[in-house]
Amino acid sequence: MFRRVLIANRGEIALRILRTCRELGIQTVAVYSRADADSLHLRFSDEVVCISETSYLDANSMVVAAKNTDCEAIHPGYGFLAENADFAGLVEGEGITFVGPTAETISLLGDKSSARKIAQSFGLNPVPGSVGTVEELAPAKQLADDIGYPLMVKAAHGGGGSGIRLVRESAEFERAFTEAQAESLALFPDGKMYLEKFLERARHIEVQVMGDGAGRAIQLGSRECSIQRKHQKLIEEAPAANIPMDELQALLALSVEMVSGIEYRNAGTLEFLYQDGEFYFIEMNTRLQVEHPVTECITGVDLVRLQFEVASSGELHLSQDDISQEGHAIECRINAEDSDFRPSPGLVSDLEMPGGPGVRVDSNLYSGYRIPHQYDSLVVKIVTFNSARHGAIVRMRRALDEFIMKGVASNAELHKRILDHETFRDARIDTNFLQREII
């Protein structure tokens, strides 16, 4: 196992990784920007290094910090540099272990067009759409007319809901394509786009996988991530409910075949749309997911610990027979935002976190903490688990009532409205549920 690790991230995920490191006896180095100088995880790290005023995207600074503090590995968390192939290559080029896939794998699967082709070769059919990528408006428009409306314009290297536009008719295409491509160039930066048929009543289903990089792989079950706003997830569950077991088992088996076949290393997630009894591959995320706690709750597996074990030894010590699932887990993402979904940074004047049986809270908040405006508004992840889905929902409803955050606004009341809705309670949801039923 590693002796010393740099955590190349911030907020709740940095604290989450740090806690597993402490349990494993790994010393930690926490990086931070000046805007994050009061972050909770800095209090518990063995060493801290300021790397910038506001950014966590300087790969060179991360590597220099790791070398200067004698770190053997870097854990990227999620977001920022986690799926940056150049960063992974730079880390390993300096003789430091990157806790994740190889740079080549990140690059290959980060291009959603090539990922679709790979998935299809293993029997995982993608959403109907373009075979390859397109960068020019005219051929993209012709391709859109051939596919038919409604459809989605997506950035080939996009993520986090960025570089995506829904186009319902031909007259909207030029503006949507131009906007999505400009967003992609600004954020990723890459102008390659692809088109997908839009499925009106699809559910968003995920499969958590882990591989050793040499062809051995396992799956740790499914997740339901259909409660979304503007392609950003709000509520996640494990396992996915109301899907015939034979269909789900077939999906899990094919997912393992793909991960094994491409000799994938470390943690990853395959994402699908599910409609009318069919699964359609969307993409593969080559990192730990925000929603990984729900999988940990039903499997009893610490995914971060497993990441470190695979990265340090090159071996996956768990077999598929070692993985069992029990009960149901739900995660609500609490964002610091007002009722109009505008970010609400500022001073947390009072804070009460929920607790009790079957409740887990992942957060870096504390009373007196000032939420910076420079970063994502996700500040708390409340997770509940119980023997059955209904029990997990009831427990989450109670946990949300216990949650108190004063000084800044949050979306906790929105979560309550969702959980109280009959359609949600019956698991008759899809990716348009929030827009259609709640807001």
ZAMAR-53816 format. One record per residue (C-alpha): residue in one letter; x, y, z. Coordinates in Angstrom, 2 decimals. Layout:
% residues N
DOVEX_a_X_Y_Z $
...
% end
This chain:
% residues 439
DOVEX_m_0.00_0.00_0.00 $
DOVEX_f_1.08_3.59_-0.60 $
DOVEX_r_2.81_5.52_2.18 $
DOVEX_r_1.85_9.04_1.06 $
DOVEX_v_-0.85_10.26_-1.36 $
DOVEX_l_-1.78_13.66_-2.80 $
DOVEX_i_-5.51_14.37_-3.12 $
DOVEX_a_-5.97_16.50_-6.24 $
DOVEX_n_-9.43_17.81_-5.40 $
DOVEX_r_-11.49_19.83_-2.94 $
DOVEX_g_-14.63_19.82_-0.80 $
DOVEX_e_-16.56_16.74_0.23 $
DOVEX_i_-14.80_14.33_-2.14 $
DOVEX_a_-11.37_15.38_-0.84 $
DOVEX_l_-12.56_14.72_2.71 $
DOVEX_r_-14.11_11.41_1.62 $
DOVEX_i_-10.81_10.20_0.12 $
DOVEX_l_-8.83_11.46_3.10 $
DOVEX_r_-10.95_9.41_5.51 $
DOVEX_t_-10.21_6.17_3.70 $
DOVEX_c_-6.52_7.09_3.58 $
DOVEX_r_-6.48_7.51_7.34 $
DOVEX_e_-8.11_4.10_7.82 $
DOVEX_l_-5.46_2.56_5.55 $
DOVEX_g_-2.61_4.30_7.35 $
DOVEX_i_-1.77_6.43_4.30 $
DOVEX_q_-0.38_9.91_4.90 $
DOVEX_t_-2.16_12.61_2.92 $
DOVEX_v_-1.21_15.83_1.20 $
DOVEX_a_-4.15_18.16_0.53 $
DOVEX_v_-3.91_20.83_-2.12 $
DOVEX_y_-6.07_23.93_-1.97 $
DOVEX_s_-6.69_27.27_-3.58 $
DOVEX_r_-6.72_30.47_-1.54 $
DOVEX_a_-10.49_30.59_-2.05 $
DOVEX_d_-10.65_27.23_-0.22 $
DOVEX_a_-8.33_28.04_2.67 $
DOVEX_d_-11.06_27.23_5.24 $
DOVEX_s_-12.02_23.85_3.76 $
DOVEX_l_-12.63_21.19_6.39 $
DOVEX_h_-10.41_18.48_4.90 $
DOVEX_l_-7.33_20.68_5.35 $
DOVEX_r_-7.67_20.28_9.12 $
DOVEX_f_-7.18_16.52_8.92 $
DOVEX_s_-4.50_16.22_6.25 $
DOVEX_d_-0.89_15.51_7.22 $
DOVEX_e_0.33_18.31_4.96 $
DOVEX_v_-1.32_21.05_2.91 $
DOVEX_v_-0.08_22.88_-0.18 $
DOVEX_c_-1.60_26.00_-1.71 $
DOVEX_i_-1.49_25.66_-5.48 $
DOVEX_s_-3.38_28.69_-6.82 $
DOVEX_e_-5.78_31.52_-6.15 $
DOVEX_t_-8.92_29.69_-7.35 $
DOVEX_s_-8.07_26.85_-9.76 $
DOVEX_y_-7.65_23.09_-9.45 $
DOVEX_l_-6.91_22.65_-13.14 $
DOVEX_d_-3.15_23.24_-13.25 $
DOVEX_a_-1.76_19.74_-13.86 $
DOVEX_n_1.85_20.83_-13.53 $
DOVEX_s_1.23_22.41_-10.13 $
DOVEX_m_-0.38_19.17_-8.91 $
DOVEX_v_2.58_17.08_-10.00 $
DOVEX_v_5.13_19.51_-8.58 $
DOVEX_a_3.27_19.50_-5.25 $
DOVEX_a_3.25_15.69_-5.23 $
DOVEX_k_6.97_15.48_-5.98 $
DOVEX_n_7.91_18.15_-3.45 $
DOVEX_t_6.00_16.34_-0.70 $
DOVEX_d_7.31_12.87_-1.60 $
DOVEX_c_3.95_11.41_-2.65 $
DOVEX_e_3.82_8.02_-4.33 $
DOVEX_a_0.34_8.45_-5.80 $
DOVEX_i_-2.29_11.03_-6.75 $
DOVEX_h_-6.02_10.47_-6.34 $
DOVEX_p_-7.96_12.83_-8.63 $
DOVEX_g_-11.44_12.42_-7.10 $
DOVEX_y_-14.05_13.51_-9.65 $
DOVEX_g_-14.38_16.62_-11.77 $
DOVEX_f_-11.45_18.95_-12.43 $
DOVEX_l_-8.55_16.77_-13.70 $
DOVEX_a_-10.07_13.37_-12.92 $
DOVEX_e_-10.75_12.48_-16.57 $
DOVEX_n_-7.91_14.46_-18.10 $
DOVEX_a_-5.74_12.04_-20.08 $
DOVEX_d_-2.84_14.51_-20.26 $
DOVEX_f_-2.83_14.82_-16.48 $
DOVEX_a_-2.85_11.05_-15.99 $
DOVEX_g_0.02_10.72_-18.47 $
DOVEX_l_1.99_13.50_-16.81 $
DOVEX_v_1.55_11.90_-13.36 $
DOVEX_e_2.73_8.48_-14.44 $
DOVEX_g_5.47_9.96_-16.60 $
DOVEX_e_6.97_11.35_-13.40 $
DOVEX_g_6.92_7.92_-11.77 $
DOVEX_i_3.87_8.69_-9.60 $
DOVEX_t_0.88_6.33_-9.58 $
DOVEX_f_-2.37_7.75_-10.93 $
DOVEX_v_-5.28_6.26_-8.99 $
DOVEX_g_-7.44_5.62_-12.01 $
DOVEX_p_-7.24_4.29_-15.57 $
DOVEX_t_-4.30_4.75_-17.92 $
DOVEX_a_-4.03_7.93_-19.95 $
DOVEX_e_-4.69_5.91_-23.11 $
DOVEX_t_-7.91_4.49_-21.69 $
DOVEX_i_-9.13_7.88_-20.51 $
DOVEX_s_-8.48_9.34_-23.96 $
DOVEX_l_-10.18_6.45_-25.75 $
DOVEX_l_-13.31_6.43_-23.62 $
DOVEX_g_-13.38_10.19_-23.11 $
DOVEX_d_-14.27_10.54_-26.79 $
DOVEX_k_-17.91_9.50_-26.60 $
DOVEX_s_-17.99_8.61_-30.28 $
DOVEX_s_-15.19_6.05_-29.94 $
DOVEX_a_-16.68_4.82_-26.66 $
DOVEX_r_-19.96_4.10_-28.47 $
DOVEX_k_-18.12_2.02_-31.07 $
DOVEX_i_-16.30_0.04_-28.38 $
DOVEX_a_-19.48_-0.60_-26.45 $
DOVEX_q_-21.28_-1.76_-29.57 $
DOVEX_s_-18.51_-4.27_-30.30 $
DOVEX_f_-19.33_-5.91_-26.95 $
DOVEX_g_-23.07_-6.05_-27.58 $
DOVEX_l_-23.96_-2.82_-25.76 $
DOVEX_n_-25.94_-0.88_-28.33 $
DOVEX_p_-25.65_2.91_-28.19 $
DOVEX_v_-28.52_5.34_-28.52 $
DOVEX_p_-29.33_5.60_-32.26 $
DOVEX_g_-27.38_8.48_-33.73 $
DOVEX_s_-24.27_9.51_-35.61 $
DOVEX_v_-21.63_6.87_-36.27 $
DOVEX_g_-18.75_9.30_-35.79 $
DOVEX_t_-18.20_12.91_-34.85 $
DOVEX_v_-18.98_16.04_-36.82 $
DOVEX_e_-17.58_19.57_-36.55 $
DOVEX_e_-19.17_21.51_-39.41 $
DOVEX_l_-22.73_22.81_-39.29 $
DOVEX_a_-23.86_21.79_-42.79 $
DOVEX_p_-23.04_18.05_-42.56 $
DOVEX_a_-24.33_18.04_-38.97 $
DOVEX_k_-27.66_19.48_-40.15 $
DOVEX_q_-27.94_16.84_-42.88 $
DOVEX_l_-27.14_14.11_-40.37 $
DOVEX_a_-29.78_15.48_-38.00 $
DOVEX_d_-32.40_15.39_-40.74 $
DOVEX_d_-31.47_11.76_-41.44 $
DOVEX_i_-31.70_10.75_-37.77 $
DOVEX_g_-34.95_12.62_-37.18 $
DOVEX_y_-36.20_14.88_-34.42 $
DOVEX_p_-36.21_15.25_-31.47 $
DOVEX_l_-32.50_14.64_-30.95 $
DOVEX_m_-29.58_15.61_-28.71 $
DOVEX_v_-26.48_17.51_-29.81 $
DOVEX_k_-23.59_16.43_-27.57 $
DOVEX_a_-19.93_17.34_-27.19 $
DOVEX_a_-17.74_14.31_-27.90 $
DOVEX_h_-15.53_15.20_-24.92 $
DOVEX_g_-18.28_16.70_-22.77 $
DOVEX_g_-19.31_15.92_-19.23 $
DOVEX_g_-21.31_17.18_-16.27 $
DOVEX_g_-24.22_18.20_-18.47 $
DOVEX_s_-22.14_20.69_-20.48 $
DOVEX_g_-22.00_20.87_-24.28 $
DOVEX_i_-25.48_19.34_-24.63 $
DOVEX_r_-28.60_20.69_-26.30 $
DOVEX_l_-32.04_19.20_-26.96 $
DOVEX_v_-33.35_19.96_-30.46 $
DOVEX_r_-37.02_19.27_-31.09 $
DOVEX_e_-37.32_20.49_-34.67 $
DOVEX_s_-35.17_21.36_-37.66 $
DOVEX_a_-35.56_25.12_-37.24 $
DOVEX_e_-33.83_24.95_-33.84 $
DOVEX_f_-30.82_22.94_-34.97 $
DOVEX_e_-28.39_25.64_-36.13 $
DOVEX_r_-28.62_27.64_-32.91 $
DOVEX_a_-28.43_24.54_-30.68 $
DOVEX_f_-25.43_23.09_-32.52 $
DOVEX_t_-23.56_26.42_-32.49 $
DOVEX_e_-24.20_26.97_-28.77 $
DOVEX_a_-23.25_23.42_-27.76 $
DOVEX_q_-20.07_23.50_-29.83 $
DOVEX_a_-19.03_26.89_-28.44 $
DOVEX_e_-19.58_25.58_-24.92 $
DOVEX_s_-17.52_22.49_-25.72 $
DOVEX_l_-14.66_24.56_-27.13 $
DOVEX_a_-14.66_26.80_-24.08 $
DOVEX_l_-14.76_24.05_-21.47 $
DOVEX_f_-13.00_20.97_-22.75 $
DOVEX_p_-11.69_22.34_-25.31 $
DOVEX_d_-12.77_20.36_-28.35 $
DOVEX_g_-15.22_21.09_-31.15 $
DOVEX_k_-16.13_17.53_-32.08 $
DOVEX_m_-19.84_16.85_-31.70 $
DOVEX_y_-22.14_13.89_-32.17 $
DOVEX_l_-25.91_13.46_-32.41 $
DOVEX_e_-28.25_11.10_-30.59 $
DOVEX_k_-31.93_10.36_-30.96 $
DOVEX_f_-33.81_11.84_-27.98 $
DOVEX_l_-35.76_9.29_-25.97 $
DOVEX_e_-38.76_10.99_-24.34 $
DOVEX_r_-39.41_8.54_-21.49 $
DOVEX_a_-35.99_7.05_-20.85 $
DOVEX_r_-34.49_6.21_-17.49 $
DOVEX_h_-30.81_6.83_-16.68 $
DOVEX_i_-29.21_3.61_-15.43 $
DOVEX_e_-25.58_3.07_-14.41 $
DOVEX_v_-23.33_0.08_-13.78 $
DOVEX_q_-20.41_0.42_-11.35 $
DOVEX_v_-17.34_-1.56_-12.43 $
DOVEX_m_-13.78_-2.16_-11.28 $
DOVEX_g_-10.92_-3.66_-13.28 $
DOVEX_d_-7.29_-4.59_-12.66 $
DOVEX_g_-5.96_-3.43_-16.04 $
DOVEX_a_-5.08_-6.95_-17.10 $
DOVEX_g_-8.49_-8.32_-18.06 $
DOVEX_r_-10.02_-9.14_-14.70 $
DOVEX_a_-13.13_-7.13_-13.83 $
DOVEX_i_-16.21_-7.12_-11.62 $
DOVEX_q_-19.45_-5.18_-11.40 $
DOVEX_l_-20.89_-3.80_-8.17 $
DOVEX_g_-24.48_-3.47_-9.28 $
DOVEX_s_-26.73_-0.88_-10.85 $
DOVEX_r_-27.80_2.66_-10.00 $
DOVEX_e_-30.83_4.73_-10.95 $
DOVEX_c_-29.99_8.36_-11.81 $
DOVEX_s_-33.12_9.57_-13.61 $
DOVEX_i_-33.94_12.52_-11.36 $
DOVEX_q_-32.07_15.26_-13.18 $
DOVEX_r_-32.24_18.94_-13.99 $
DOVEX_k_-30.52_20.12_-17.17 $
DOVEX_h_-28.63_16.79_-17.34 $
DOVEX_q_-27.32_17.24_-13.79 $
DOVEX_k_-28.27_14.47_-11.38 $
DOVEX_l_-30.14_15.35_-8.18 $
DOVEX_i_-31.15_12.00_-6.70 $
DOVEX_e_-29.49_8.60_-7.19 $
DOVEX_e_-30.47_5.14_-6.00 $
DOVEX_a_-29.03_1.66_-5.83 $
DOVEX_p_-30.09_-0.73_-7.13 $
DOVEX_a_-32.27_0.37_-10.05 $
DOVEX_a_-35.89_-0.55_-9.33 $
DOVEX_n_-38.68_-1.92_-11.53 $
DOVEX_i_-36.44_-3.50_-14.16 $
DOVEX_p_-36.88_-7.23_-14.91 $
DOVEX_m_-34.04_-9.13_-13.26 $
DOVEX_d_-33.09_-11.02_-16.42 $
DOVEX_e_-32.68_-7.74_-18.35 $
DOVEX_l_-30.58_-6.22_-15.58 $
DOVEX_q_-28.39_-9.30_-15.18 $
DOVEX_a_-27.72_-9.36_-18.92 $
DOVEX_l_-26.66_-5.71_-18.80 $
DOVEX_l_-24.33_-6.31_-15.86 $
DOVEX_a_-22.73_-9.29_-17.60 $
DOVEX_l_-22.13_-7.39_-20.85 $
DOVEX_s_-20.68_-4.46_-18.91 $
DOVEX_v_-18.13_-6.76_-17.28 $
DOVEX_e_-17.29_-8.26_-20.66 $
DOVEX_m_-16.51_-4.82_-22.05 $
DOVEX_v_-14.42_-3.72_-19.07 $
DOVEX_s_-12.52_-6.99_-19.14 $
DOVEX_g_-12.10_-6.91_-22.90 $
DOVEX_i_-10.49_-3.47_-22.99 $
DOVEX_e_-8.37_-4.32_-19.91 $
DOVEX_y_-9.79_-1.40_-17.99 $
DOVEX_r_-7.99_-0.38_-14.79 $
DOVEX_n_-9.52_0.93_-11.57 $
DOVEX_a_-13.06_2.31_-11.01 $
DOVEX_g_-15.44_3.21_-13.79 $
DOVEX_t_-19.12_3.62_-14.57 $
DOVEX_l_-21.03_2.64_-17.69 $
DOVEX_e_-24.10_4.81_-18.29 $
DOVEX_f_-27.23_3.82_-20.19 $
DOVEX_l_-30.68_5.00_-21.14 $
DOVEX_y_-33.47_2.45_-20.60 $
DOVEX_q_-36.78_2.63_-22.46 $
DOVEX_d_-39.31_0.05_-23.66 $
DOVEX_g_-37.26_-2.86_-22.34 $
DOVEX_e_-34.05_-1.81_-24.11 $
DOVEX_f_-30.77_-0.47_-22.74 $
DOVEX_y_-28.83_2.06_-24.82 $
DOVEX_f_-25.19_2.87_-24.02 $
DOVEX_i_-24.43_6.57_-23.51 $
DOVEX_e_-20.88_6.80_-22.19 $
DOVEX_m_-18.34_5.47_-19.73 $
DOVEX_n_-17.00_7.65_-16.93 $
DOVEX_t_-13.39_6.78_-16.16 $
DOVEX_r_-13.41_7.84_-12.51 $
DOVEX_l_-15.24_7.62_-9.23 $
DOVEX_q_-18.79_8.98_-9.42 $
DOVEX_v_-20.43_11.55_-7.15 $
DOVEX_e_-23.09_8.94_-6.39 $
DOVEX_h_-20.70_6.15_-5.37 $
DOVEX_p_-21.97_6.11_-1.72 $
DOVEX_v_-25.24_4.40_-2.67 $
DOVEX_t_-23.25_1.51_-4.15 $
DOVEX_e_-21.09_1.34_-1.05 $
DOVEX_c_-24.18_1.16_1.14 $
DOVEX_i_-25.75_-1.84_-0.59 $
DOVEX_t_-22.50_-3.77_-1.19 $
DOVEX_g_-20.53_-2.93_1.94 $
DOVEX_v_-17.49_-2.22_-0.27 $
DOVEX_d_-15.41_0.92_0.26 $
DOVEX_l_-14.83_1.88_-3.39 $
DOVEX_v_-12.05_4.35_-2.57 $
DOVEX_r_-10.22_1.68_-0.59 $
DOVEX_l_-10.64_-0.70_-3.53 $
DOVEX_q_-9.24_1.98_-5.85 $
DOVEX_f_-6.13_2.27_-3.70 $
DOVEX_e_-5.71_-1.50_-3.47 $
DOVEX_v_-5.86_-1.92_-7.25 $
DOVEX_a_-3.57_1.07_-7.88 $
DOVEX_s_-0.95_-0.06_-5.37 $
DOVEX_s_-0.86_-3.79_-6.13 $
DOVEX_g_-2.04_-3.98_-9.73 $
DOVEX_e_-4.43_-6.71_-8.62 $
DOVEX_l_-8.16_-6.93_-8.01 $
DOVEX_h_-8.47_-9.09_-4.91 $
DOVEX_l_-12.28_-9.34_-5.02 $
DOVEX_s_-14.06_-11.75_-7.33 $
DOVEX_q_-17.64_-11.42_-8.56 $
DOVEX_d_-18.68_-14.04_-6.01 $
DOVEX_d_-17.42_-11.74_-3.25 $
DOVEX_i_-19.92_-9.04_-4.23 $
DOVEX_s_-23.40_-9.26_-2.73 $
DOVEX_q_-26.13_-6.67_-2.45 $
DOVEX_e_-28.53_-6.01_0.37 $
DOVEX_g_-31.25_-3.41_0.74 $
DOVEX_h_-31.74_-0.10_-1.02 $
DOVEX_a_-29.92_3.24_-0.81 $
DOVEX_i_-30.85_6.77_-1.92 $
DOVEX_e_-28.66_9.86_-2.24 $
DOVEX_c_-29.92_13.45_-2.34 $
DOVEX_r_-27.52_16.10_-3.58 $
DOVEX_i_-27.96_19.24_-1.50 $
DOVEX_n_-26.89_22.28_-3.50 $
DOVEX_a_-26.39_25.78_-2.15 $
DOVEX_e_-28.86_27.44_-4.48 $
DOVEX_d_-32.12_29.41_-4.27 $
DOVEX_s_-35.57_28.41_-5.51 $
DOVEX_d_-34.68_29.70_-8.99 $
DOVEX_f_-31.61_27.42_-9.06 $
DOVEX_r_-29.18_30.30_-8.77 $
DOVEX_p_-26.04_29.57_-6.70 $
DOVEX_s_-26.20_30.76_-3.10 $
DOVEX_p_-22.65_31.08_-1.79 $
DOVEX_g_-21.92_32.77_1.52 $
DOVEX_l_-21.56_32.21_5.25 $
DOVEX_v_-23.19_29.16_6.83 $
DOVEX_s_-24.36_30.71_10.07 $
DOVEX_d_-25.95_27.58_11.52 $
DOVEX_l_-25.81_23.93_10.50 $
DOVEX_e_-27.49_20.75_11.73 $
DOVEX_m_-26.80_17.48_9.91 $
DOVEX_p_-29.19_14.50_10.03 $
DOVEX_g_-28.23_11.27_11.73 $
DOVEX_g_-29.64_8.09_13.20 $
DOVEX_p_-29.98_4.57_11.77 $
DOVEX_g_-29.21_4.16_8.09 $
DOVEX_v_-28.11_7.75_7.47 $
DOVEX_r_-24.78_8.79_5.94 $
DOVEX_v_-23.70_12.38_5.28 $
DOVEX_d_-20.78_13.30_3.02 $
DOVEX_s_-19.95_17.00_3.33 $
DOVEX_n_-17.22_19.47_4.15 $
DOVEX_l_-19.63_22.00_5.67 $
DOVEX_y_-19.52_23.32_9.22 $
DOVEX_s_-21.08_26.26_11.06 $
DOVEX_g_-19.06_29.36_10.23 $
DOVEX_y_-17.84_28.03_6.88 $
DOVEX_r_-18.10_30.41_3.95 $
DOVEX_i_-19.14_28.62_0.77 $
DOVEX_p_-16.99_30.07_-2.03 $
DOVEX_h_-18.65_31.28_-5.21 $
DOVEX_q_-15.95_29.93_-7.50 $
DOVEX_y_-17.00_26.27_-7.45 $
DOVEX_d_-19.90_23.89_-7.95 $
DOVEX_s_-22.86_24.44_-5.63 $
DOVEX_l_-22.97_20.83_-4.35 $
DOVEX_v_-22.26_21.05_-0.60 $
DOVEX_v_-23.88_18.02_1.07 $
DOVEX_k_-24.73_14.47_0.04 $
DOVEX_i_-27.34_12.86_2.28 $
DOVEX_v_-27.57_9.09_1.85 $
DOVEX_t_-30.11_6.79_3.47 $
DOVEX_f_-30.35_3.02_3.26 $
DOVEX_n_-32.84_0.43_4.44 $
DOVEX_s_-33.95_-3.10_3.67 $
DOVEX_a_-36.35_-1.89_0.96 $
DOVEX_r_-36.79_1.16_-1.28 $
DOVEX_h_-39.85_2.48_0.56 $
DOVEX_g_-37.97_2.38_3.85 $
DOVEX_a_-35.04_4.27_2.34 $
DOVEX_i_-37.44_6.95_1.05 $
DOVEX_v_-39.15_7.34_4.43 $
DOVEX_r_-35.76_7.56_6.12 $
DOVEX_m_-34.58_10.19_3.61 $
DOVEX_r_-37.70_12.24_4.19 $
DOVEX_r_-36.96_12.21_7.90 $
DOVEX_a_-33.30_13.07_7.29 $
DOVEX_l_-34.24_16.06_5.13 $
DOVEX_d_-36.50_17.35_7.89 $
DOVEX_e_-33.55_17.18_10.29 $
DOVEX_f_-31.21_19.03_7.91 $
DOVEX_i_-30.85_22.71_8.81 $
DOVEX_m_-28.56_25.14_6.97 $
DOVEX_k_-28.93_28.85_7.70 $
DOVEX_g_-27.25_31.80_6.05 $
DOVEX_v_-27.43_30.34_2.54 $
DOVEX_a_-30.25_28.82_0.54 $
DOVEX_s_-30.46_25.14_-0.43 $
DOVEX_n_-32.57_22.83_-2.59 $
DOVEX_a_-33.65_20.66_0.37 $
DOVEX_e_-37.33_21.61_-0.07 $
DOVEX_l_-37.19_20.55_-3.73 $
DOVEX_h_-35.95_17.14_-2.64 $
DOVEX_k_-38.87_16.84_-0.22 $
DOVEX_r_-41.35_17.61_-3.00 $
DOVEX_i_-39.78_14.95_-5.19 $
DOVEX_l_-39.80_12.30_-2.48 $
DOVEX_d_-43.44_13.06_-1.62 $
DOVEX_h_-44.58_12.64_-5.23 $
DOVEX_e_-46.56_9.47_-5.89 $
DOVEX_t_-44.85_8.83_-9.22 $
DOVEX_f_-41.43_8.90_-7.59 $
DOVEX_r_-42.54_6.64_-4.76 $
DOVEX_d_-43.84_4.14_-7.31 $
DOVEX_a_-40.49_4.29_-9.21 $
DOVEX_r_-42.29_5.36_-12.39 $
DOVEX_i_-39.68_7.97_-13.21 $
DOVEX_d_-37.62_9.05_-16.21 $
DOVEX_t_-35.11_11.77_-17.02 $
DOVEX_n_-37.90_14.31_-17.70 $
DOVEX_f_-39.78_13.65_-14.45 $
DOVEX_l_-38.57_16.81_-12.70 $
DOVEX_q_-39.51_19.16_-15.54 $
DOVEX_r_-42.82_17.42_-16.18 $
DOVEX_e_-44.07_16.87_-12.62 $
DOVEX_i_-42.25_19.24_-10.24 $
DOVEX_i_-41.00_22.47_-11.83 $
% end
